[in-house]
Amino acid sequence: MKFGLWDHVDRSDRPFHKQLDERLAFLIAGDEAGFHAFHVAEHHATPLNLVPVPGVYLGAVSRLTQRMRISVLCYLLPLYSPLRLIEEVAILDNMSHGRLDIGVGRGVSPFELNYHNVDPATSREVFMEALDVLIKGMTNDRLNHEGKRFTYKNVPIEVRPLQQPHPPIWYPSSAPEGSGFAGERGYNFMTLGPRDLAKKNIDAYKAAYAKRSAPHVPGSPFPGGTAIGVNRHIVIADTDAEALKIARPAHEMFHASLTKLWRENHATTPVARASIGDVEESMREGAAIVGSPETVRKEIQRQVDELGINYMTCGMFFGNLAYEHAMRSLSLLAKEVIPKIKG
């Protein structure tokens, strides 16, 4: 059982430059505490994500950390030139001395895709071809591809990833169809949301992966060959009451950022299947884990056992959480919770 760090870098109540300084200091502490990896989201034109060019952010993270793996979870492939992305991931993999993982997706928000003049109805098709080009470019000295959306003829690939054949690929999903796709491909997998929804997605992934029974990239550090993970917001304090007091306003601010585009566009169907506005309900559903070290340990252990996961990413810095509260959660999780979790 491994634990990683997750962040949207959503809007807080501090100036942005100070927020970035705090986040980077937090990641240095996470690296020193031994977390397996750090994953940052990609979103656009929304307070949910203030680092919409996540590769730039990871460039800084790669030089401030030493052991922790780093990844964008996930690159929204329909928004990229595949050739430019091939070059970016090669640079990041070398800058981090082979610690890069690559998350890929097509984008869950139609509003964000529309802002980039990408049709949500065709984004899946674009994603699949862009993914094909990305893998070709990372595994060949020259890129040749002729498709419906992209064409490259004998392009020299002068910058290659340090990891061979290429960095591990991750695919996150909040629906069984996407979860099955990740399993079929042998990618590392991440889901989120209430326990029941997460269980359906994890079961769909496992069923699809069982037919393949081999990871897309060999040499995985995860038992069984791939990561089977779930993302959780976690707030830890000395007592349950103190942790809840800290978590409630932070959760409210995060949820407002999460749903802003859907509210402004009067969406009748929530795009975020995992969206839970009330922190107590989110705790009951397992999407948020809040409490004393012992309370958090019990809930994490329950989810490890019930969901059958080997990885959990922990969002401990969100909304208006103060820097010292995030650092306290990080310290308590690393020292008093994780060592007692049975994989």
Secondary structure, DSSP 8 states (H G I E B T S, - for coil): -EEEEEE-----SS-HHHHHHHHHHHHHHHHHHT-SEEEE----SSTT-S-SSHHHHHHHHHHH-SSSEEEEEEEEGGGS-HHHHHHHHHHHHHHTTS-EEEEEE--S-HHHHHHTT--GGGHHHHHHHHHHHHHHHHH-SEEEEE-SS-EEEEEE-----SSSS---EEEE-SSHHHHHHHHHHT-EEEE-SSHHHHHHHHHHHHHHHHHH-S-SSS--SSTTSS-EEEEEEEEE-SSHHHHHHHHHHHHHHHHHHHHHHHHHTT-SS-S-TT----HHHHHHHTSEEEESHHHHHHHHHHHHHHHT-SEEEEE-S-TT--HHHHHHHHHHIIIIIGGG---
